[in-house]
Amino acid sequence: MFSSRAFDNRLVNVPEQSIPPFLEEPKSIKDSVINNSRLDGRDQVTPRLLFIKTGLVDKAHGSAYLEQGKIKISCAVYGPRPVVKAGAVISATTGNLECEFSFSSFSSSWRTVKQRDTEEKEISQILTQALGPSICLHMFPKSSIDVYVTVIESDGRLATIAAAIKCATIALVDASIDMFDVVTCVSASLFNNSWVIDCTQAEENEEDSSILLSYMVSSQEITNVIQTGKTSIELSQNGLNLCVDVGSKIYQAMCQYLSKSL
Amino acid sequence: MSELDNGNALSFSTIVTPSTLITQDAAFMKGHGTFVEKEKIYSSVSGTVDRINKLISVKSLKQRFVGEIGDTIVGRVTKLSQKRWMVDINSRQDAVLLLSSVNLPGGVQRRKSESDELQMRKFFKEGDLVFAEVQSLFGDGALSLHTRSVEYGKLRNGVMIKVNPLLVVRSRSHLHSLPCQVDVVLGVNGYIFIGKKVEKDKLEDISELLEMYSDTNDEIDELTRSNIARVYNSILILDRMLCRINDTTINCAFELGLPYQTSQLTNSEIADEIAVQVRIKIAST
């Protein structure tokens, strides 16, 4: 300890023994979800609160911005306009719907460069499938409707896709494109035996199974369902029914905004 | 499902969202912005319900321009195809200008030859502005244009501005000469062309290819340029405030903007002021 050498300025003088500070045991997210005490205070069947605003992108024919918790999504819709995409099938009886989905590189907790290409293409397909049946495409032959969705911040993969579908629908209505109905979308995750609506990324990391449901309330038609993981038929049906119920409530909120925004 | 009324007493200006049930009464006909399912009329866009006698339609502010036969339109050539030009008219599809629908030099009755087809670029090429009239509709809704008259054809010596198509009302004449030596061509599709005044006697001479389809602009003096810029800004003001755009309102806005410098007209406060005064003036006349 005491040496004849002079003090070395590069060394930090530390005590001989060191004890780590007392840390609280981190709560298991899965446990807190099952016990109905989620980190943000919601119960199992409440989705995050929505914030919607239309008309933010001047140049586009219709646009919408949506926030749900930490998720922030912007969508621009162009159309109906002459088909722009090279190699697209131009039909004389119906129009085309082209959806393009992209994550910003700063949207999640790790910076992405171009690795998300295939994922973005897959999600674009999901968007097209979810929105397609709700648009009166037979009224726009040889034209195309282009939907561009940009995720500014994401929180939960399925929840972000659900928010994107809602945002795209609102943008389509803002563009005055003829539609059969407004599409709502709900995501749910399974923890042991209970379905939990609208999970954040932290919650989704611990899920057993998940559902993404896109639903047109007035005509009571489901446009798109995606389920991952393994569940029993009964559990699966419970999940779908729960999503349909929550979807109807979200639908009312969206329609309320649309009529007020006029 | 949200329902508006029993279907008997429909109120004007009721705001609807897509898939709102408007009426179950089978006596009504469906118009724009609605769709029918199982004899019930639902709205397909977000807007206000408009009932004219037995026709129910839903009107919204942002609908795309839909052309009808007889509309006078300003458009920009986007593509050349076999014996036709595709013209962008701010609508769902590009309009079609057939080679047989334009005036070719050498007289009206001249037969179209193969060399005409190969030389289409000499008449209109990509980016040219065309003033035309809608002749007919194709089966899929695309418009077919023609320029078979002296006042239609290629536009030059000016600038094009895009406004909301709802503001340009269909009227008998769309080519207006403003007192400030500027000509304004109001396209019903929302494209407006502002240019140097065209001398009337030059319109008679349609036999020269160089005259009709020339691409070179004339010499435009500074006063005319400044007036064109003023008219441009005046129309921008009218568009922002959703005022109707016709020669009366343009003149009104132009005169009210004279005290200011041309560049000041883009200032939003001054623009709002002028727009309010235009509204008052029009309402009083």
Chai-1 contact restraints between the chains, C-beta under 6 A:
chainA,res_idxA,chainB,res_idxB,connection_type,confidence,min_distance_angstrom,max_distance_angstrom,comment,restraint_id
A,P80,B,R92,contact,1.0,0.0,6.0,A-B,restraint_1
A,P82,B,Q93,contact,1.0,0.0,6.0,A-B,restraint_2
A,P82,B,D94,contact,1.0,0.0,6.0,A-B,restraint_3
A,A92,B,D140,contact,1.0,0.0,6.0,A-B,restraint_4
A,C136,B,S44,contact,1.0,0.0,6.0,A-B,restraint_5
A,F140,B,R92,contact,1.0,0.0,6.0,A-B,restraint_6
A,P141,B,D140,contact,1.0,0.0,6.0,A-B,restraint_7
A,K142,B,Q93,contact,1.0,0.0,6.0,A-B,restraint_8
A,K142,B,D140,contact,1.0,0.0,6.0,A-B,restraint_9
A,S143,B,R92,contact,1.0,0.0,6.0,A-B,restraint_10
A,S143,B,Q93,contact,1.0,0.0,6.0,A-B,restraint_11
A,V173,B,P18,contact,1.0,0.0,6.0,A-B,restraint_12
A,V173,B,S46,contact,1.0,0.0,6.0,A-B,restraint_13
A,S176,B,V45,contact,1.0,0.0,6.0,A-B,restraint_14
A,S176,B,S60,contact,1.0,0.0,6.0,A-B,restraint_15
A,S176,B,K62,contact,1.0,0.0,6.0,A-B,restraint_16
A,S176,B,Q63,contact,1.0,0.0,6.0,A-B,restraint_17
A,D178,B,S44,contact,1.0,0.0,6.0,A-B,restraint_18
A,D178,B,V45,contact,1.0,0.0,6.0,A-B,restraint_19
A,M179,B,P18,contact,1.0,0.0,6.0,A-B,restraint_20
A,M179,B,S44,contact,1.0,0.0,6.0,A-B,restraint_21
A,D181,B,P18,contact,1.0,0.0,6.0,A-B,restraint_22
A,D181,B,S19,contact,1.0,0.0,6.0,A-B,restraint_23
A,V182,B,P18,contact,1.0,0.0,6.0,A-B,restraint_24
A,S218,B,M1,contact,1.0,0.0,6.0,A-B,restraint_25
A,S218,B,S19,contact,1.0,0.0,6.0,A-B,restraint_26
A,C255,B,T17,contact,1.0,0.0,6.0,A-B,restraint_27
A,L258,B,T17,contact,1.0,0.0,6.0,A-B,restraint_28
A,L258,B,S46,contact,1.0,0.0,6.0,A-B,restraint_29
A,S259,B,I15,contact,1.0,0.0,6.0,A-B,restraint_30
A,S259,B,T17,contact,1.0,0.0,6.0,A-B,restraint_31
A,L262,B,I15,contact,1.0,0.0,6.0,A-B,restraint_32
